[in-house]
Amino acid sequence: MLAPGAPSAQAPLLPDEKPPIPSVTKLKEPGAGTARRLPPQRAEGGPAAWAGPGEAAPLPPVSQGAAGAALPGHVPGPRRSVPAELAPSSLPGSRAAPPPPPPPPSSRRSAAMNIFRLTGDLSHLAAIIILLLKIWKSRSCAGISGKSQLLFALVFTTRYLDLFTSFISLYNTSMKLIYIACSYATVYLIYMKFKATYDGNHDTFRVEFLIVPVGGLSFLVNHDFSPLEILWTFSIYLESVAILPQLFMISKTGEAETITTHYLFFLGLYRALYLVNWIWRYYFEGFFDLIAVVAGVVQTVLYCDFFYLYVTKVLKGKKLSLPA
């Protein structure tokens, strides 16, 4: 016998009988005035929420993003940094963000001024002024190679076409305009105003042997295959050999006037100072232009023999002469 109030034991089932279906408790319909208990939210801590009849269940808590924007459905918790091996760019099949495009060549070449670059520019300007004053005061262009001056005018014209496309600084623009104006003024004095004093019999260097190879090289070796960049490269190559007609003329005449040697000295000093400027920029700015450096070294080497004769003869009051 069972004790009073104790649940009755289930009778054993016969082989062909099915187990009874458990009874289902009926829920009250909404609106009956009785509140229903909702399951606890997934938030950390806090009592279970209660919703009355007709009320919607409350949304999970909302946390703030890194920039202050709400992120619905986000479970608050400590921020964790993503490991490097799980970063999107390091996952298999993912692509890393492309590096930013390099700046145009003209902006790469424009940099802060340093003492070597400034003195190089002033030496270049001094050479041009010395030559102009020599021709104007003597009213003669004897001993001056007109072909070298034509090559320098071509150098400045092709190099400074960026005057129409970009502005770097007032100093940069002013120096470019001065170089172009002075080079064409020199050509005018030699071939127009004082043409009678021009020694064309000794100025016989074949400049086409310089222009044609330099033009071909500028198409093959350059930083960017664009018109302005090819012309800039052409000017760099041509400047390195533009002094050859002048040196060739001095070797044919056997000597040069003192004022002409001063012009050549400051012209060579300008290029030597620019070599030091490139070394400075490489160490302090990380800048290196192989085309300009190689052309500058070639141009400086051409002046080495002249520098030796200038120091050993001109500075001692003797006339300079190059071996024929």
C-alpha positions in Angstrom: 0.0 0.0 0.0 1.0 3.6 -0.7 1.2 6.2 1.9 -1.5 8.9 1.7 -0.5 11.8 -0.6 2.3 9.8 -2.3 2.2 9.5 -6.1 0.8 6.4 -7.4 3.2 4.0 -9.0 2.7 3.4 -12.7 1.5 0.1 -13.7 3.7 -2.0 -15.8 3.0 -1.9 -19.5 1.9 -4.9 -21.5 3.9 -5.7 -24.6 1.4 -4.3 -27.1 0.7 -1.1 -25.0 2.2 2.4 -25.7 3.4 4.7 -23.0 1.0 7.4 -22.0 1.5 11.0 -23.4 2.5 13.4 -20.7 0.0 16.1 -19.8 0.6 19.7 -21.1 0.0 22.6 -18.9 -2.0 25.3 -20.7 -0.5 28.8 -20.7 -2.7 31.8 -20.2 -3.4 34.0 -23.2 -1.9 37.5 -23.2 -4.1 40.1 -21.8 -5.4 37.9 -19.0 -3.8 40.3 -16.5 -1.0 38.1 -15.4 2.6 39.0 -16.1 4.8 36.4 -17.7 8.4 35.9 -16.8 11.0 36.3 -19.6 14.2 34.4 -19.7 17.2 36.2 -18.3 19.1 38.4 -20.7 22.6 37.5 -21.9 24.0 40.6 -20.3 26.4 40.3 -17.5 24.6 40.7 -14.2 21.3 42.3 -13.5 18.0 40.7 -12.5 15.7 39.0 -14.9 13.4 41.4 -16.7 9.6 41.2 -16.5 7.3 42.2 -19.3 3.6 42.9 -18.8 0.8 42.0 -21.2 1.4 43.3 -24.7 4.9 44.5 -23.9 7.9 43.6 -26.1 10.8 41.9 -24.6 13.6 44.4 -23.8 16.6 44.5 -26.3 20.0 43.4 -25.1 22.2 46.2 -23.7 23.9 48.5 -26.3 27.6 49.3 -25.9 29.5 52.2 -27.4 32.0 51.7 -30.2 35.5 53.0 -30.4 34.3 56.2 -32.1 31.3 56.7 -29.8 28.7 55.0 -32.2 26.2 52.6 -30.8 26.7 49.0 -31.8 23.3 47.2 -31.3 23.5 43.7 -30.0 27.1 44.0 -28.8 27.8 42.3 -25.6 29.9 44.5 -23.4 33.2 43.3 -22.2 36.9 44.1 -22.1 38.4 45.3 -25.5 40.9 42.9 -27.0 43.4 43.6 -29.8 43.3 41.4 -32.8 46.5 39.3 -33.0 48.8 40.0 -36.0 48.3 36.5 -37.4 44.5 37.0 -37.4 44.5 40.5 -39.0 42.6 40.7 -42.3 45.7 41.3 -44.3 47.5 38.2 -42.9 44.7 35.7 -43.4 45.1 33.2 -46.2 43.8 34.5 -49.5 43.6 38.1 -48.4 45.4 41.0 -50.1 47.4 43.6 -48.2 46.6 47.2 -48.8 48.6 48.6 -51.7 51.4 51.1 -50.8 50.7 54.8 -51.6 51.8 55.9 -55.0 55.2 57.5 -55.2 55.3 61.3 -55.6 56.0 62.7 -59.0 59.6 63.2 -59.9 59.4 67.0 -59.8 58.3 66.9 -56.1 60.9 64.3 -55.3 63.6 66.6 -56.5 62.3 69.7 -54.7 63.7 69.6 -51.1 64.7 71.9 -48.3 67.7 74.1 -49.1 71.1 73.2 -47.7 74.4 75.1 -47.7 75.9 73.0 -50.5 73.0 73.4 -52.8 72.8 77.2 -52.1 76.5 77.7 -52.8 76.3 75.5 -55.9 73.5 77.7 -57.3 75.4 80.9 -56.4 78.6 79.5 -58.1 76.5 78.7 -61.2 75.1 82.2 -61.2 78.5 83.7 -60.7 79.9 81.8 -63.7 77.1 83.1 -66.0 77.5 86.7 -64.8 81.3 86.5 -65.3 80.8 85.4 -68.9 78.2 88.0 -69.7 80.4 90.8 -68.2 83.4 89.6 -70.0 81.6 89.7 -73.4 79.9 93.1 -72.7 82.9 94.9 -71.3 85.4 93.7 -73.9 82.8 94.0 -76.7 84.2 90.7 -77.9 83.3 87.0 -77.6 86.8 85.8 -78.6 87.7 82.6 -76.9 84.1 81.7 -76.1 82.5 78.6 -77.7 79.2 79.6 -79.1 78.3 75.9 -79.5 78.7 75.3 -75.8 76.4 78.2 -75.0 73.8 76.9 -77.5 74.0 73.5 -75.7 73.5 75.2 -72.3 70.5 77.2 -73.6 69.0 73.9 -74.8 69.7 72.4 -71.4 67.9 75.1 -69.5 65.0 75.1 -72.0 64.3 71.4 -71.8 64.9 71.2 -68.0 62.7 74.0 -66.8 59.5 73.3 -68.8 57.9 72.5 -65.4 57.6 76.3 -65.0 54.3 76.0 -66.8 53.0 73.0 -64.7 54.2 73.4 -61.1 55.4 76.0 -58.6 57.9 75.0 -55.9 59.1 78.3 -54.5 59.9 81.9 -55.4 63.6 81.2 -55.2 63.3 78.1 -57.5 61.3 79.9 -60.1 63.5 83.0 -60.0 66.7 81.0 -60.6 65.2 79.1 -63.4 64.1 82.3 -65.2 67.5 83.8 -64.7 69.3 80.8 -66.1 67.1 80.7 -69.2 67.3 84.5 -69.8 71.1 84.7 -69.3 71.7 81.7 -71.6 69.8 83.2 -74.4 71.3 86.6 -73.8 74.8 85.0 -74.2 73.8 83.3 -77.4 72.4 86.6 -78.7 75.7 88.4 -77.9 77.8 85.8 -79.6 75.8 85.2 -82.7 74.2 88.6 -83.2 75.6 91.6 -81.5 79.3 90.7 -81.5 79.2 88.2 -84.3 82.3 89.7 -86.0 84.5 88.8 -83.0 83.3 85.2 -82.8 86.1 82.7 -83.6 84.1 80.1 -85.6 87.3 78.7 -87.1 88.3 77.1 -83.8 84.8 76.4 -82.5 84.5 73.3 -84.7 83.3 70.6 -82.3 80.6 68.3 -83.8 77.7 68.9 -81.4 75.5 66.3 -83.2 77.8 63.6 -81.7 76.6 64.8 -78.3 72.9 65.5 -78.9 72.0 62.3 -80.8 73.4 59.8 -78.3 72.1 61.9 -75.3 68.7 62.0 -76.9 68.6 58.2 -77.4 69.8 57.5 -73.9 67.2 59.8 -72.4 64.5 57.6 -74.0 66.1 54.4 -72.8 67.1 55.4 -69.2 64.7 57.7 -67.4 62.5 57.8 -64.3 59.2 57.9 -66.1 58.3 57.6 -69.8 56.5 60.9 -70.1 57.4 64.0 -72.2 58.5 66.2 -69.3 60.5 63.5 -67.6 62.3 62.5 -70.8 63.2 66.1 -71.5 64.4 66.6 -68.0 66.6 63.5 -68.3 67.9 64.7 -71.7 68.9 68.0 -70.1 70.8 66.2 -67.3 72.7 64.1 -69.7 73.4 67.0 -72.1 74.7 69.3 -69.3 77.3 66.8 -68.3 79.0 67.1 -71.8 77.9 70.6 -72.8 81.3 72.0 -71.8 83.2 69.8 -74.3 83.1 72.3 -77.2 84.6 75.0 -74.9 87.4 72.7 -73.7 88.0 71.5 -77.3 88.3 75.2 -78.5 90.8 76.0 -75.7 92.9 72.9 -76.7 92.9 74.1 -80.3 93.9 77.7 -79.5 96.4 76.5 -76.9 95.4 79.0 -74.3 92.5 80.9 -72.6 92.0 84.3 -71.2 92.0 84.6 -67.5 88.4 85.8 -67.3 87.4 82.8 -69.3 89.2 80.4 -66.9 87.3 82.1 -64.0 84.1 81.3 -65.8 85.1 77.7 -66.3 86.2 77.4 -62.7 82.9 78.6 -61.2 81.0 76.4 -63.6 83.0 73.3 -62.5 82.7 74.3 -58.8 78.9 74.5 -59.1 78.8 70.9 -60.2 81.2 69.7 -57.6 79.2 71.4 -54.9 76.1 69.7 -56.2 77.8 66.3 -55.7 78.3 67.1 -52.1 74.6 68.3 -52.0 73.5 64.9 -53.2 75.6 63.1 -50.6 74.0 65.4 -47.9 70.5 64.7 -49.1 71.2 60.9 -49.2 72.2 60.8 -45.6 69.7 63.4 -44.1 66.7 63.1 -46.5 67.1 59.5 -47.9 67.0 61.0 -51.4 69.1 59.4 -54.2 68.7 60.2 -57.9 71.0 57.8 -59.8 70.7 59.6 -63.2 71.6 63.0 -61.7 74.5 61.6 -59.7 76.1 59.7 -62.5 75.8 62.6 -64.9 77.2 64.9 -62.3 80.2 62.6 -61.7 80.9 62.6 -65.4 80.7 66.3 -65.7 83.0 66.8 -62.7 85.6 64.4 -64.1 85.7 66.4 -67.3 86.7 69.4 -65.2 89.4 67.6 -63.2 92.2 68.4 -65.7 91.1 72.0 -65.9 91.0 72.4 -62.1 94.6 71.2 -61.9 95.8 73.7 -64.5 93.7 76.5 -62.9 95.3 76.0 -59.5 98.9 75.5 -60.8 98.8 78.3 -63.5 96.0 80.8 -63.3 96.2 81.3 -59.5 99.9 82.0 -60.0 99.3 84.6 -62.6 100.1 82.5 -65.7 97.9 81.9 -68.7 96.1 78.6 -68.9 96.7 76.3 -71.8 95.5 72.8 -72.5 97.5 70.1 -74.3 96.5 69.9 -77.9 
